[in-house]
């Protein structure tokens, strides 16, 4: 079985993390499907796929504002589908589905839409994607699946939680102490970590508001991990830094920027807190934190409701007062932190073990191939 995954490749977030994990897991798995990848743009994910030994084709920098670039990328995909046999094409998100779904359909290859985001049916990419209905939709959570009918009301679907690796070996005590020291945290301080893209709905501003209420509480630090990728994100990050200073948190909150060692950072912290102010489609960062043995504090919105339960974390309403109370309880009670952290790895594996994801994906592709077989 051969599966081709199509994505844009110009940014780096949850989709790209899934593709990287898929490439690494697929390479190390014997007897399973072969997963190949097609991207429009060079970038970090292209480099990571090559490093994983995955088959990668660059289709060209497709931009809707330049129609000839779209046509060139479509021709490149059609040439690939004629040159090599694939059992399915998986388009990751609405934009690739809109641009390349018709090519797969014309080539007679079963088409799968991997739904990474909640759909409204109003964005231009979603309206365009609606023109070509897939044979199957794979939804990354029950929450996103509930929005699928806004674009594909008659498409069959399945929930398939994205794969998340366990982050590898933990840190030795000396490695942990060294990393914490580099980032300004001593052994007695409780480190709260937030790792995501610089987008307001990811809750960095809400976290700072809650921490501002705890500035008189001793022995805690916070690390905000993630770099700005777009101009609006640069402005947002600058606003966060000003907010931290205004709240008197300048010495206790560190902005670490884009990092490639997030699993290490998680294992050097005590609490994970990403208090989204809007519904998260799923939440890979939460699963990564659970694997790292951290209690997770987040808001009761969207996909995290399917990830975090009383065995591994705390759900709160998106209000700074409630968030501050939850963080204060964990800062002050090490036993509770350790109990919740201990429940994380099993919960993460149950949700997002890469081997289970690969089996589910292959089963989905087989079902589509059988349905379209003559």
C-alpha positions as a printed Julia matrix, in Angstrom:
374×3 Matrix{Float64}:
   0.0    0.0     0.0
   1.26   3.48   -0.91
  -0.27   6.72    0.4
   0.58  10.24   -0.78
   0.17  13.08    1.73
  -0.27  16.56    0.24
   0.29  19.76    2.2
   1.54  23.31    1.69
   4.8   23.26    3.68
   5.25  27.01    4.1
   4.46  27.2     7.84
   5.14  24.97   10.82
   2.42  23.87   13.22
   0.23  20.89   14.02
  -0.09  19.64   10.44
   3.66  19.68    9.94
   4.26  17.99   13.29
   1.88  15.2    12.24
   3.68  14.76    8.91
   7.07  14.55   10.62
   5.8   12.0    13.15
   4.17  10.0    10.37
   7.38   9.94    8.33
   9.48   8.82   11.3
   6.98   6.19   12.47
   6.39   4.86    8.96
  10.11   4.51    8.29
  10.58   2.41   11.42
   7.57   0.16   10.86
   7.91  -3.05    8.92
   5.13  -4.44    6.78
   3.01  -1.3     6.8
   2.08   1.16    4.13
   4.62   3.36    2.41
   3.92   7.04    3.04
   5.13   9.63    0.52
   4.78  13.39    0.7
   4.15  16.26   -1.7
   4.65  19.89   -0.65
   4.42  23.2    -2.42
   7.13  25.06   -0.55
  10.59  24.48    0.81
  10.88  24.96    4.56
  11.46  23.29    7.87
   9.05  20.42    7.27
  10.64  19.62    3.9
  14.02  19.41    5.6
  12.64  17.16    8.34
  10.96  14.81    5.88
  14.19  14.43    3.94
  16.1   13.81    7.17
  13.6   11.06    8.02
  14.32   9.38    4.68
  10.8    9.96    3.36
   9.91  10.23   -0.31
   9.27  13.93   -0.97
   8.14  15.73   -4.11
   8.05  19.51   -4.39
   5.12  20.61   -6.53
   6.12  24.27   -6.77
   5.12  27.46   -4.92
   1.37  27.47   -5.6
  -0.27  30.8    -4.78
  -3.92  31.54   -5.51
  -2.98  35.13   -6.36
  -0.87  33.73   -9.2
  -3.09  31.24  -11.05
  -0.29  30.01  -13.29
   1.56  28.81  -10.2
  -1.48  26.78   -9.18
  -1.69  25.24  -12.65
   2.01  24.37  -12.57
   1.67  22.71   -9.16
  -1.37  20.78  -10.32
   0.48  19.57  -13.4
   3.36  18.45  -11.19
   0.98  16.45   -8.99
  -0.72  14.88  -12.0
   2.67  13.86  -13.39
   3.54  12.26  -10.05
   0.25  10.33   -9.93
   0.81   9.07  -13.48
   4.4    8.16  -12.78
   3.82   6.36   -9.49
   0.96   4.24   -8.18
  -0.79   5.37   -4.98
  -3.72   3.78   -3.19
  -4.92   7.15   -1.87
  -4.13  10.84   -1.82
  -4.57  12.49    1.61
  -5.01  16.27    1.51
  -4.14  17.84    4.84
  -6.54  20.8     5.46
  -8.82  22.83    3.22
  -6.23  24.67    1.14
  -4.54  21.53   -0.29
  -7.96  19.92   -0.69
  -9.18  22.89   -2.73
  -6.11  23.03   -4.97
  -5.25  19.37   -5.38
  -8.42  17.39   -4.68
  -9.55  17.8    -8.32
  -6.22  16.41   -9.54
  -6.6   13.23   -7.51
 -10.18  12.9    -8.68
  -9.16  13.29  -12.35
  -6.36  10.76  -11.89
  -8.84   8.25  -10.43
  -7.02   7.95   -7.1
  -9.16   7.7    -3.94
  -9.24  11.05   -2.14
  -9.1   11.46    1.63
  -9.49  14.8     3.42
  -7.65  15.03    6.73
  -9.53  17.62    8.77
  -7.16  19.46   11.09
  -9.35  22.48   11.88
 -12.91  23.31   12.8
 -14.77  24.31    9.65
 -17.13  27.23    9.21
 -17.95  26.87    5.52
 -17.29  30.59    5.11
 -13.55  30.85    4.39
 -12.72  31.05    0.69
 -10.54  27.92    0.89
 -13.39  25.95    2.43
 -15.85  27.17   -0.21
 -13.43  26.14   -2.92
 -12.73  22.79   -1.26
 -16.47  22.1    -1.14
 -16.44  21.71   -4.94
 -14.55  18.42   -4.69
 -15.99  16.13   -2.05
 -13.55  13.48   -0.75
 -14.3    9.79   -0.5
 -13.6    9.92    3.24
 -12.8   12.53    5.89
 -10.46  11.76    8.76
 -11.17  14.15   11.63
  -8.55  14.79   14.29
 -11.17  15.02   17.07
 -14.87  14.61   17.73
 -15.0   18.38   18.04
 -13.72  18.98   14.5
 -15.95  16.18   13.2
 -18.97  18.09   14.49
 -18.12  20.92   12.06
 -17.47  18.76    8.97
 -21.09  19.0     7.67
 -20.61  22.73    7.14
 -18.46  21.83    4.12
 -19.1   18.12    3.45
 -22.57  17.2     4.73
 -22.67  13.82    2.95
 -19.05  12.67    3.28
 -18.41   9.63    5.49
 -15.95  10.32    8.28
 -13.94   8.79   11.09
 -12.16  10.3    14.08
  -8.44   9.55   14.02
  -6.44  11.28   16.71
  -3.08  12.5    15.36
   0.07  10.57   16.24
   2.39  11.94   18.9
   5.72  10.34   19.78
   6.73   9.97   23.39
   9.61  12.44   23.08
  12.38   9.91   23.62
  14.51   9.39   26.68
  14.09  11.71   29.62
  16.71  14.06   31.0
  19.27  12.98   33.55
  19.21  15.0    36.78
  22.33  16.88   35.71
  20.94  17.62   32.23
  17.71  18.85   33.75
  19.48  21.09   36.24
  21.75  22.48   33.51
  18.87  23.3    31.17
  16.85  24.92   33.93
  19.87  26.94   34.98
  20.38  28.2    31.44
  16.78  29.42   31.46
  16.87  31.05   34.88
  15.12  28.47   37.06
  16.62  26.89   40.15
  15.83  23.47   41.59
  13.18  24.75   44.02
  11.11  26.73   41.54
   7.99  25.42   39.79
   8.31  26.04   36.06
   5.11  26.57   34.08
   5.61  26.03   30.34
   3.47  27.15   27.4
   4.58  25.92   23.95
   2.65  26.88   20.84
   2.5   29.24   17.89
   2.21  32.95   18.64
  -1.53  33.29   18.13
  -3.85  35.04   20.57
  -6.37  32.23   20.83
  -3.56  29.97   22.1
  -3.92  31.79   25.42
  -0.56  33.43   26.09
  -2.28  36.67   27.06
  -4.7   34.88   29.38
  -1.81  33.02   31.01
   0.02  36.28   31.69
  -3.15  37.78   33.2
  -3.4   34.8    35.55
   0.29  34.93   36.44
  -0.06  38.62   37.2
  -2.43  37.62   39.99
   0.3   35.33   41.36
   3.21  37.76   41.27
   3.34  37.82   45.08
   3.49  34.02   45.22
   7.12  32.85   45.51
   9.02  30.08   43.75
   7.62  29.93   40.25
   8.83  30.82   36.75
   7.16  30.63   33.34
   8.59  29.76   29.91
   6.7   30.82   26.79
   7.96  28.78   23.84
   7.17  29.58   20.21
   8.25  32.02   17.54
   6.27  34.44   15.38
   5.89  33.33   11.74
   3.66  36.08   10.33
   3.67  39.88   10.71
   0.59  39.84   12.92
   2.28  37.28   15.16
   5.35  39.52   15.5
   3.11  42.34   16.71
   1.28  39.98   19.08
   4.53  38.73   20.6
   5.74  42.28   21.15
   2.46  43.04   22.93
   2.91  40.0    25.18
   6.38  41.1    26.22
   5.06  44.56   27.04
   2.19  43.0    29.0
   4.61  40.89   31.04
   6.63  43.96   31.96
   3.5   45.93   32.79
   2.34  43.16   35.14
   5.66  43.14   36.95
   6.61  39.71   35.58
   9.68  40.7    33.59
  12.07  38.62   35.73
   9.81  35.6    36.04
   8.55  35.06   32.48
  11.0   34.03   29.75
  10.13  34.2    26.04
  12.21  31.42   24.47
  11.24  31.89   20.82
  11.2   29.08   18.28
  12.8   25.94   19.7
  13.55  22.53   18.25
  13.95  20.93   21.7
  10.41  21.26   23.06
  10.36  17.68   24.47
  13.47  18.54   26.54
  11.91  21.78   27.73
   8.78  19.94   28.82
  10.84  17.44   30.8
  12.63  20.3    32.53
   9.35  21.91   33.7
   6.7   21.04   36.31
   3.39  22.23   34.81
   2.07  22.65   31.27
  -0.45  25.43   30.75
  -1.92  26.47   27.4
  -5.22  28.16   28.29
  -6.86  28.54   24.89
  -9.39  31.31   24.52
 -10.89  29.61   21.46
 -11.56  25.92   20.77
  -8.47  23.91   19.87
  -9.17  21.43   17.06
  -7.22  18.73   18.9
  -4.03  19.8    20.7
  -0.77  17.98   20.0
   1.0   20.09   22.61
  -1.2   18.69   25.35
  -0.35  15.1    24.39
   3.36  15.94   24.26
   3.09  17.38   27.78
   1.33  14.25   29.03
   4.1   12.06   27.62
   6.57  14.26   29.49
   4.76  13.55   32.75
   3.45  17.07   33.29
   0.03  17.92   34.73
  -1.87  19.86   32.07
  -3.89  22.96   32.88
  -6.09  24.24   30.07
  -9.5   25.64   29.3
 -12.57  23.5    28.75
 -12.93  24.24   25.05
 -12.78  22.05   21.93
 -10.42  19.13   21.44
  -8.67  19.26   24.85
 -11.93  18.03   26.39
 -11.09  14.73   24.66
  -7.5   14.74   25.99
  -7.42  16.07   29.54
  -9.35  14.39   32.34
  -9.05  14.21   36.12
  -6.31  11.58   35.86
  -3.81  13.92   34.25
  -4.83  17.57   34.48
  -7.23  20.37   35.28
  -9.86  22.01   33.06
 -10.97  25.55   33.84
 -13.17  28.19   32.21
 -11.26  30.78   30.13
 -11.11  33.32   32.98
  -7.91  34.63   34.59
  -9.25  34.19   38.13
 -10.07  30.51   37.62
  -6.78  29.87   35.85
  -4.82  31.58   38.62
  -6.51  29.4    41.26
  -5.67  26.2    39.37
  -2.04  27.21   38.89
  -1.69  28.29   42.51
  -2.91  24.89   43.73
  -0.28  23.12   41.61
   2.5   25.52   42.55
   1.86  24.91   46.23
   1.17  21.15   46.2
   3.95  18.97   44.83
   2.09  15.75   45.62
  -0.83  16.75   43.4
   1.59  17.72   40.62
   3.3   14.35   40.79
   0.03  12.39   40.93
  -1.41  14.13   37.87
   1.9   13.93   36.04
   2.13  10.2    36.64
  -1.2    9.7    34.85
  -0.04  11.48   31.72
   2.01   8.95   29.7
  -0.66   6.24   29.73
  -3.32   8.75   28.74
  -1.15  10.07   25.9
  -0.39   6.6    24.56
  -4.06   5.64   24.63
  -4.95   8.71   22.56
  -2.09   9.14   20.11
   0.31   6.2    19.92
   1.87   6.4    16.43
   1.5    2.67   15.79
  -2.26   2.82   16.46
  -2.55   5.87   14.2
  -0.78   4.09   11.34
  -3.07   1.08   11.69
  -6.13   3.32   11.69
  -4.93   5.26    8.66
  -4.17   2.12    6.7
  -7.55   0.64    7.57
  -9.22   3.84    6.32
  -7.29   3.75    3.04
  -8.2    0.1     2.49
 -11.88   0.88    3.01
 -11.78   3.65    0.41
  -9.82   1.54   -2.05
 -12.34  -1.32   -1.73
 -15.29   1.01   -2.2
 -13.79   2.43   -5.4
 -12.54  -0.87   -6.77
 -14.29  -2.0   -10.0
